[in-house]
Amino acid sequence: MINTQGVSVMKIKDMCLCALFAVLIGIGAFIKVPVSIVPITLQTLFVILASLILRQKAIYSVLLYVCMGLIGLPVFTSGGGISYVLIPSFGYLIGFIISSWFVGRYQNTNHISLFLRSCIGLAMIYIIGMLYFIFIQYVYYGQVFSISWIFTSLCLVYLPGDLLSILLSIVIYKRIEYSLPQYIMQSNT
């Protein structure tokens, strides 16, 4: 939809869906299992699901979620506020933004391409999250960790659950696509 100035305007239903997924990502932050340094949450499930359903608009959901946390709403796993950028796990939130952009920018096709694209998005989350962790730990806290410890504690621990989240996201997306094909196609053009 284009307004009189030629600027693209999101439809009301798209704004509602973006807000809904921002809330779901926030809820996913509170469903957590404490392991290692960063808890296991359902945020990855909702980020990938938003990317599959909302496609290019998914980034707005994740940006809205991150902005809500940065302005002080306690929607992150350990609260909120601008000082959260100094918490080593903040890099995963940046990874969510990049991942939602990447996964959502392609047209959805078959299960295998959805899975592969989602796995690449997950790798982006891990890489950005681990690099940010290393940066904050070294610059702000003055700590250095071995590469093997970082890879094991910040990636391998979470990989089985996140792969399950990707599979569940694809199943949910395909169910929605099958149930509401005309809505999915109209909403994402």
HELIX and SHEET records of a PDB file:
HELIX    1   1 ILE A   12  PHE A   30  1                                  19    
HELIX    2   2 GLN A   43  LEU A   54  1                                  12    
HELIX    3   3 ARG A   55  LYS A   57  5                                   3    
HELIX    4   4 ALA A   58  LEU A   70  1                                  13    
HELIX    5   5 ILE A   82  LEU A   86  5                                   5    
HELIX    6   6 PHE A   90  GLY A  104  1                                  15    
HELIX    7   7 HIS A  111  VAL A  139  1                                  29    
HELIX    8   8 ILE A  147  PHE A  151  1                                   5    
HELIX    9   9 THR A  152  LEU A  156  3                                   5    
HELIX   10  10 LEU A  159  SER A  179  1                                  21    
HELIX   11  11 PRO A  181  SER A  187  1                                   7    
SHEET    1   A 2 LYS A  32  VAL A  33  0                                        
SHEET    2   A 2 ILE A  40  THR A  41 -1                                        
END                                                                             
